[in-house]
């Protein structure tokens, strides 16, 4: 299983939002699509951040924001990413450090997918 490329496991139907979007819009999109993270991308579809359910909990606890709080005010900007060519083994360190969502970025910086611990678990159970 360790030499399987990330590209085989990643999701390509991505939930994205622009950095200036309101927090309420990001939350609505997450609820409507049933995901627990949203990728923040610029106009060129370049990854600028990541918002997770945990980020929303922190935001509410700190600020009790109004609906107009921009996404860029609370998104994670030091996002750990992987390449489509990385192997599943390469994902061990980030997931051991508690990351549950890893954006997949191509060599030119283009966002091409997302791999989650759920994807890894599903793949591992398939192989049993």
Residue pairs with C-beta under 8 A, 6 or more apart in sequence:
1 88
1 123
1 124
1 127
2 87
2 88
2 89
3 87
3 88
3 89
4 87
4 88
4 123
5 84
5 85
5 86
5 87
5 88
6 82
6 83
6 84
6 85
6 86
6 87
6 88
6 90
6 91
6 102
6 104
6 113
6 115
7 84
7 85
7 104
7 113
8 123
9 88
9 115
9 119
9 120
9 123
10 84
10 104
10 112
10 113
10 114
10 115
10 119
11 113
11 114
11 115
11 116
11 119
12 112
12 113
14 39
14 111
14 113
14 114
15 29
15 30
15 33
15 35
15 37
15 38
15 39
16 38
16 39
16 40
16 41
16 45
16 111
17 25
17 26
17 29
17 38
17 39
17 40
17 41
17 51
17 71
18 40
18 41
18 42
18 43
18 71
19 40
19 42
19 48
19 49
19 70
19 71
19 72
19 75
20 70
20 71
20 72
21 70
21 71
22 67
22 68
22 69
22 70
22 71
23 56
23 59
23 65
23 67
23 68
23 69
23 70
23 71
23 73
23 74
24 67
24 68
24 69
25 71
26 38
26 51
26 71
27 56
29 38
30 36
30 37
30 38
30 51
30 53
36 52
36 53
36 100
36 101
37 50
37 51
37 52
37 53
37 100
37 101
37 114
37 116
38 50
38 51
38 71
39 47
39 49
39 50
39 103
39 111
39 114
40 47
40 48
40 49
40 50
40 51
40 71
40 72
40 75
41 47
41 48
41 111
42 48
45 110
45 111
46 109
46 110
46 111
47 79
47 81
47 103
47 105
47 109
47 111
48 72
48 75
48 77
49 71
49 72
49 75
49 76
49 77
49 79
50 75
50 76
50 79
50 101
50 103
51 71
51 74
51 75
51 76
52 76
52 100
52 101
55 74
55 75
55 76
56 74
58 74
59 65
59 69
59 73
59 74
63 69
79 103
80 94
80 99
80 102
81 102
81 103
81 104
81 105
82 90
82 91
82 94
82 102
82 103
82 104
82 105
82 115
83 104
83 105
83 106
83 107
84 104
84 106
84 112
84 113
88 120
88 123
91 102
91 115
91 120
94 102
95 102
95 117
95 120
100 116
100 117
101 114
101 115
101 116
101 117
102 114
102 115
102 116
103 111
103 113
103 114
104 111
104 112
104 113
104 114
104 115
105 111
105 112
106 112
